[in-house]
């Protein structure tokens, strides 16, 4: 059953009432309060093709990546060993989300509308949303962004302008989250690429149980730029992931 939300009252129905595609509700707003309430309960927003209403989703099963289960394939390890990229955190959030909002090849339009961009930029300014940037010769080559609450990270989108750049961003994120003892990364939507990195489906009720446990941890708000040094060592990253 899909619910229609009152735009003035922040209240989501139980996730168990989502339809078979995972659509739970329509309407509401994209304020910080609405977004934080949604993520806390395992719900995320997405626009449809006409962009007129916000759609709120909670699919079952849920596609997640547990940081301790990250897989780095041999070909990517070889790229990492060359150290042709540099990485940073929270230094170019607006640029990352703008690149993510551009239509993909063979796709029409984008779900990251101006309203979505404004909402997540506000989350970033308040210290809840974070970006990973991958640079090549001083130019942005790829990256990703998402939301952090408790010890859970909710991945929103990634982009790449060079081969392997977004993969480097993901490995960087997971390595940092492992150090911080995060429990999971919510991938939201299945992709073959994320599956190759070790992401897998879990039942929604298990996902909600993990989120409930996550809420007991203090959210690491503010800039994460200090978590990755300028001389970030990819070899150490590989060692940590394989440990």
Protein Blocks (a to p, Z undefined) as FASTA:
>chain_A
ZZdddfkbccdddfklpcfkopabgcdjddfklmmmmmmnopacdddfkomaccdddddd
dddddfklpccdfklmmmmmnopaccdehklmmmmmmmmmpccehiacjfbdfklmmmmm
mmmmnopaccddddeehiafbdcddddehjbdcdfbdcdfbehklmmmmmmmmmmmmmno
pabdcehiacfklmmnopacddfklmmmmmmmmmmpccdedjfklmpcfklcfklmmmmm
mZZ
